[in-house]
Amino acid sequence: MGEAMMGEVKAANDKSVRSVDLSELYAENVAAKIVQVAQRGLKQRAPLPTYPHTVPQTGHDAGKYEHREADFWTCGFFPGSIYALLERAVKYPHAIQIPSHPPQQLRDHLLKLGRHWSVAINQMSSRTDTHDMGFIVQPALQKDWELTGNPESLQSVINAAYALASRWDDRVKAIRSWDVAINDRYSITDMETNFLVIIDSMCNLDLLYYIGHMQHDPSLIRIATQHADTIMTEILRPNASSYHLVNFDPLTGKAKARMTNQGHADESTWSRGQAWAILGFAQTYTWTKATKYLHTAIQCAQYFLGRLAECEGRWHHPMVPAWDFDALHEDPREPLRDVSAGVIAANGLLLIHQALQSLSTSTVAQIARPEINFLDVALRIVDQTLDMALDRDFASFERAPSSDMVNGTSSAGGGHGDVRVRESGFDAVLRHATSNKNEHAHQKYWDHGLVYADYYLLEFGNKLLRAGLV
């Protein structure tokens, strides 16, 4: 009897999928690192003026998050990581075992942190000056609504969807991504003669579909779908690689320039842009069930995986992508990587895998190569990412005084006291991301921790949990 029970406990604690050990993805270190950064925000009154962005790996401030202004496009990802942990604590408690603290105390504390970090995001939910409203509100506010039923968060998500839709142009058949694009090479500032659309925009369409269906508003669904069609025809190349940026003439709706802002060159393939395409078209398929979007996601994925395959034998961890597939590298044996591109792509590959399960064998044969198992390659990307880029200065939770615990709850503080962390010297979970190394960029960032690399790593882990794979 005892041996059987021990076997059941061991099986419940197993974090392997298809023999790939993902225990580090659900380890105490991941939760402790997010909490160590989040608790610093409690020292400031909300709304917080800045949000975590990158973690330098060298220099005077190495290891600590550099912040950006609260309205920067990445502001939603750090609170999104808090809510990713809360989702585990609420729905998948086996995936966030912190023996040093009662489960209710951890859940209460994560919600307290998430709400504190969300105040500024709630306040900016009606912004019409950016297309990044999905990135800004969905990771935290949509998750807050889904987990707690908070009506304020739902209203903010609704506000954000209509704010995003306000940037739609019926002549271009697209949502304007940027109002301006300025670097050392070009300055595009006249919105009457320029209409800028980037590949990243594919991953903000999920917001329009979600609220379009929730509000029974077909106009939001139409805008999202037509935008995806425009991306398909104007930003994807015939081989399913992607441009980063297309400038349209708003008077005619025709593309007048295809270029890059963050990649190596106009005709190169920026790996994170390709990852946005994989994830965005996979998300579009989940809402529309139109096979052409799944086929497009698969084509984008096959291109991405083909470029990774070229690296087999050339350098270590070939499934961790270079920051741009066509960039030259100072050391050909040690290319500059972007782990965020890998984990974003892995999220899209997992959606593709799930989508294919519901289709007939004949349909799958028409749109996907039989030798590619998208779950397996997603797991390989994450496995190699953890092996190469997981920061090894682990954080952990300090044990709560035993007197505070009674029947699994806190007797002293009602479960609302701060959770104590034995801090890591490096704030991010992953190293080796690259935000922008375009030679013409005003400000370049490379080889650092990155807030959305960590978020999409956690989100990949949660996707596996939702699918019942862990």
N, C-alpha and C positions, 0 to 999 in steps of 0.2 A: 504493500500500500504506500509506504513512504517513498520507495524508489519510483513508483509510478507518478506520485505527486511531484517529485523533484524533476522528473522528465517533462511533465507538463509545464512547470515553471521555466525550465531551460528553453523549451520550445517557444514559450510566450516572449522570452527575452531575446530570441534570435532576431537579428536585424539583417539577414541575408536575403537577397533576391537573386535567384538563378546563380547561386554560389558566389555572388558578389557581396562581400562584407560591407555593409553600410552603417555599422555601429557608430562610426565617428560622426555620421550625419545626425544622429539622434543622441549624441553623448552629452553629458552634463556640461562639458566645455562650451558647446554651442549656446546653450541657454544662458550660462553664466556670463559669457562675453556680451550678449545682447543686454542682459540686465545690468552689467557693470557700467555700460555706456548710458543706458536709459536712466539709471538712478541719478546721474549727474544733472539731468534735466529737471529733477524735482527741486533742485536748489534755486531754480529760476521760476518766476511767476509766469504762467501761461497767459497769452500765447508766446511761445518761444520764438526768439528773433532769428535763430539760425538752426540748421539741421546738418547732421553728419553727411559727409560726402566721400572723401578719400583718406586713406591712412598711409603716409609716406613710410617707406621701408628703410630709408637712409636719412642722414642729416640731423639737425638739432631737435626737430620735433618728431623724429621717427617713433612710430608705434601709436600715436594719438590721432584721433580723428581730426582732420581739417574740416571746418564747417563752411557751408554756403548759406546765403541769405534764405529766409524762410520761403520765399516765392520761387526759388530755383526749382527746376523741373524734377529733381530727385528727392524732393522733400518727403514724399509719401513712402519711400522704401524703408527707412529706419522704423517708423511706427508700424509699417507693414510687417517687419520682422518680429516686433513685439506681438502682434496679433497672430502671426504664424505659430509662435510658441503658445499663445492662448488657445488657439484651435486644437493644438495637440493636448494641452492640459484639460480642455473641456470634452473633446470628442475621442481622443486617442491617448488616454492616460498611460497606457503601456509604453508609449513612445517618448515620454518625458518623465522618467522616474528620477526624482530628486529625493533620496532617502533622508537627507538632512532637514527637510522642511515638510510640514503637513501639506497635502495636496490642495486643500482649500486656501491655505495661506498663499501658496504659489499662484493659484488662479486669481485670487483677489488682488495680489500685488501686480500681476501682469495687466489686469484690467485697469488698475489705478495708473500704471505707467502708460498704457495705451491711450487712455482718455486724456491724460496730461499732454502727451505728444500730439494729440489730434486737434487741440483747440485751434491752432493757427490754420490747420487744413480745413476745418469746418468754416472758418471765417473767410477763406478764399475760394469757396466752392462755386461761386458764380463768376469767376474770372473768364473773360472773353479774349484775353490777350495771349493765350497759349493754346496749343492743341493737346498738351500733355495732361489733360484733366483725368484721363483714365489712370495714368501713372500716379497722379497726385492723390486721388480719392479712393481708388479701389483697394489697394493693399491694406489700408487701415479702416476706412470708414465703411466700405461695403462689408468687410469682415465683421466689424462691430455690429452692424445691423443684423447680419446673419447669425451671429453667436449670441447676441443679447437682446435683439429687438429694439434697439435704441432708435426712436423715431427721428431724432436730430440728425443722426448719421445717415439714415435713409434719405431725408430731405436734402442733405448736402450732395449725395450721389445723384439724386434727381436734378438738382441745380446744375451740377457739373455736366451732365449729359446734354442738357439744353444749351449750356454755355458753349460746349464743344460744337454742337450742331449749328450754332450761330456763325461759325467760320466756314460753313459750306458755301460753295459757289456753283450755281447751276450751269454756267457756261463751261467751267473747267471740269465739272463733275467730280469735285474733290473738296476736301477740307483743307484750308490753308494751314500749313504746319507752322511756319515762322513768318513773322512780319518783316524781318530783316535778316540778312546774312552778311556779316562783316568779318573779314580777316585781312592778312597782309597782301592777299592777291586780288580780292574783289570787295566791292561795297555795294550791296543790293539793298536799297532803302525805299524805293518808290513803289508803294503798294498798288498804285493805279496801273503800272506797267509790268509788274512782276507778281507772280503767285508761286510761292515756294512750298514744295511738298517733299517730305523725306520718308525713307523706307520705315523708320521707326513708327510712323503713324499707324501702321497696321495693328499695333498692339494697343491702341486707344479705341479701336472699334468695338471691342468687347463691352465697353461702357454703354455705347449706344444701343447695342442689341439687348443688354440686360434691362435697361430702363425702357426701351421701346416695347419690350414684351410686358414688363411690369405695369406700364402706364397705358397699354393698348394703343400705342402711338406708332402707326406704320411709317410715319415720316422719318423717324429716327432709324428704323430698320432699313428703309430705302436709302438714306444717306450713307449708312455704313456699307451697304452692299455695293452701291455705285462707286464709292471711294475705293473699295477693294478691287473692283473691275478696272478702275483707272490705274491703280498701282500695278496691276497685272500686265497691262498693255504698255505702260509708259515708263515704269521704273525697273521692271525685270527685263533682262536681256534674253535673247532666244535660247541661250543655254541655261536659263533659270538662275543665273547669278544676278546680282542687284547693283544698281547705282545707289549712291546715298541720297543725292539731292537732284530734283528736277525743278527747273524754273519754267513755269507756264506763262503764256501771254493771257492775261485775264480777259482781254477783249475778244480773242478768237478761241480760247480754250486749248490752243496747241502748245506743245512743249517746244521751247526755244533754246534750252541748254540743259545738258545733263552733266553733273559735276559731283565733287565730293567736298565735304566740310571737315570730316573727321578721319576719313580713310587716307591711304597712301597717295592715290592719284585718281583722277576722274574715271579712268577705265579699269582701275583695280577693283577688287572685291574686298571691301571692309568686312571682316568676319562678324562683328557684332551686328552690322546691318543685315547680313545674310541670316543671322540667328533671329532677328526681329521678324524677317519675312517668314521663316519656318513657323514660328510661334503664332504670328498674326493670321496667316492663312489657315492654320490648323484651328485656331479659335473661330474664325469665320465659318469654317465648315461645321463646327459643333452647333452653331446657331442656325445656319441655313439648310444644312444637309444637302447642299448642292455639290455634287461630286467634283466639279471643276475646281473648287477651292481646296479640297483634299488632294486632288491630283497636283495642283500647284504647290501646295505645302510639301508634298512628296518630292516633286522635282527640285524645289529649293533645298530640301534635305539631302537629296542624292548629290547635288552639286557640292554642298558643304562636306559631306562624308567623303566624296571623291577627292577633295582637296586635302582632307586629313589623311587619306590613304597614301597620298603622295609623300607624306612625311615618314612613313614606316621605314625604319632603318636609317633615316637621315639624322634623327635626333631623339632624345629620350621623351617619353610621354607624348607620343604623336597625336593622341586624341585630345590634347589640350591645344586649342588653335592658336596660331600666330595672330597678332593683332590685325593684320591685313594679309590675305592670302598671297598677294603679289608684291609685298614690300621686300626690299633688300634688307639683309640683316648684317650688322657689324661682325657678328660671329655666327657663321652658318651652322655651327653645332649647337648654338644656344640662342635661338630666335626669341624676340620679344613676344610674349604671350598676352592673351586676354582671356582670363578664366571666365569673365562675365559672358563672353560670346559662347563659351562651351556650355555653361549651365543654363543660359537662356535657350540655346538650341536643344538641350536635353529635355527641357519642359515641353517644347514643341514636338519632339520625337515621341515622347510619351503620349501626348494627345493623338498623334498619328497612329500609334500602335493601338490605342483604345478604339479609335474610329474604325480601323480595319476589322476589328472583331465582329462588328455588326453587319458587315457587307458579305455578299455572296462570294464564293470562290472565284466565279467568273469575273465579277467586277474587280476584285482585288488583283487578279491577273492582268487586267487591262491598265491599272494605274500604278502598280508597284512591282519592282523587281523582286522575284521570289527569294533571291539570295540575301536580301536585307531583312533582318529582324529589328524593327525600330526600338523595341524595348531593350534588346541586347546592346545595341550601340549606344543608347542613352545611358545605360548602366556603365558601359565602358568609359564613356566621357566622364561621368561623375566619379567613378573609381579612380581613374588616372588623375583627375583634378584633386581629389582628396590626398592622394599619395604625393603629388608634386607640390601642391599649393596650400594645404592646410597648415595654418600657423601652429607650431608645436609648443609655444609658450601657453599652456592650457590654463584656463580659468576654472574655478570650482566654487561651490557654495560652502560657506562655513556652517558647521552644524549648529542648529538652534539649541539653546539651553533646554535640557530635558524637562525642566519645570514648566516650560511653555507648552508642552504637548500633553493633551488629555484626549484620549479616544480619537487620535488623528486630527485634532483641531487645536488651535492655540488658545490656551486659557488666559494668557496675560494680555494679549492685544487683539483678541477677536479675529486673528488672522490678517490684520491690516498693517502690522509693523513692517519696516524695511527688511528685505531679505539680504543677508550679509554675503558678500562675495570675496573670495580670495582672488584678486584681480590678476589678469594677464598683463604683460607689458606691451601687448599689441592688441589694439581694439577690434580689428576685423577678424572674421573667421578665416577668410581666404587671403592669400597674397597673390601677386602676379596678375593683376588686372591692368588694363590700359584704357584710360578714358579717351584721350585724344593725342595722337602724335603726328597729325598732319603738319607738314613743314611750314605751312602758312598760318597756322593757328596763333592767335595772340598769346594764348596760354596753353602750354602742353603739359599733360599728365601721363606718366607711364610707369609701369612696374610698381604698383601700389595695391593696398587694400581698397575695396570699392563697395559702397553701401548696397548697390543693387546686385552685385555678384553674390553677396551674402544672402540677400532677400530671395533671389531665384534659386539658390542652393536650398534654403529652407522650404521654399514653395515646391521644389521637386520632391523633397522628402514628404511633404504633405499630400502631394498628388499620389504618391505610392500608397500612403495610408488610406486615402479616399477610395483607391482602387482595390483595397484589401490585399495588397501585395506584401505588406509588412505587418 
